[in-house]
Amino acid sequence: MLQLQSAFGVVALLALAWVLGENRRSVSLRQAIVGLVVTFATAVVLIKLPFVAHLFGAINDAVGAIASASRAGTSFVFGYLGGGALPFDLKSPGADFILAFQALPIVLLMSVLTTLLFYWRVLPPIVRGMAVALERTLGIGGAVGLSTAANIFLGMVEAPLFIRPYIAQLTRSELFLVMTGGMAGIAGTVLVLYATLLSPLIPDAAGHFVIASVMGAPAAILVSLIMVPETRDVKTGGTAGDPRLTEDPDLHATSTMDAIVKGTTSGIELLINIIAMLIVLVALVHLANSILALLPELGGAITLQRLLGYIMAPVCWLMGLPWPQAVPAGSLMGTKTVLNELIAYVDFSKLPAGTLDPRSRLIMLYAMCGFANFGSLGIMVGGLGVMAPERRAEINSLGLKSIVSGTLTTCLMGAIVGVLT
């Protein structure tokens, strides 16, 4: 029954995307069906085939090696604060874990590895292969196909750098597709961090995050073309092999050592931003809860998390969660949308045992795997506005809609996973 509930949710979420979209009569039913089939097929291949599951087991081992390497660096610099041997007896289990010194520095290492893999020309052919596959199956232009494929590995600002020469030429539908792709995925720099947080709760968490990143590409195309369908017979950018599409966006590393330095510098900016945002946003939530505490209790204290839980609970139910679990899951979705996915994943990792069953936990991993929140919107609008200042007004007008499309995309992935599990 829960699988049928998830199947109903897939249809309902796509219908919601259509209702909230524009130019509804221009939506191509054929393209939507192909997009849904490709997204489902991607999920089946990556989740159900045994040899693929074995491959993602190897990815989990690689993530474990990266986490261990990061721990070696943090324990050397920070000592026991960074995960080194404690100079005293631990009285409270888990009290030795310090997020800022042990988990977050993984972002530094991943930033360097990503920069190196682009400099060594390992990732560009993979990105281009994904772009060609999206072009041929879903009929999109090479430029947006390349940007969407790059979102599998890069963030919402870095991926569009691949197609910077074309951004000003994109149609409204293509521009929205680029924005949805950014909102519906996460960067490789934080993937390992999130996998580290959830590995105690979900077996092969790292593999599932990789699957979510890959699934996010066709799912984002499907939802964006329903919400803002193409009204012109234009495919900007020719093919993904166009030489004007850069292979090394804004890195320009001249050597391996230069790539390490540039990756470290970028990672420092990201790390400081993450720490600052966590401090501010957690403090704001605490402040909001203090204000809400002044209201009369209704079956318990009123908190921001509880309110968000009731608002987003129907969406979680549509993904296939039992109703008693939909409210706490809805709180996570609300936190992810209003604040950001990192805080939501941290809250996820701290849920009391039994709050969500294993199937619900897996669905929520996929449903929260995206940058669709108001903080990310500011980053993306600012970045795209600099790349194409003549399109800034249109980018701004599509901003809130892209949060909705990004959220619907990740929820759609959660519902599809619910059908398959």
Secondary structure, 3 states (H helix, E strand, C coil): CHHHHHHHHHHHHHHHHHHCCCCHHHCCHHHHHHHHHHHHHHHHHHHHCHHHHHHHHHHHHHHHHHHHHHHHHHHHHHHHHHCCCCCCCCCCCCCCCCHHHHCCCHHHHHHHHHHHHHHCCCHHHHHHHHHHHHHHHHCCCHHHHHHHHHCCCCCCCCHHHHHHHHHHHCCHHHHHHHHHHHHCCCCHHHHHHHHHHHCCCCCCHHHHHHHHHHHHHHHHHHHHHHHCCCCCCCCCCCCCCCCCCCCCCCCCCCCHHHHHHHHHHHHHHHHHHHHHHHHHHHHHHHHHHHHHCCCCCCCCCCCHHHHHHHHHHHHHHHCCCCHHHHHHHHHHHHHHHHCCHHHHHHHHHCCCCCCCCHHHHHHHHHHCCCCCCHHHHHHHHHHHHHHCHHHHHHHHHCHHHHHHHHHHHHHHHHHHHHHHC
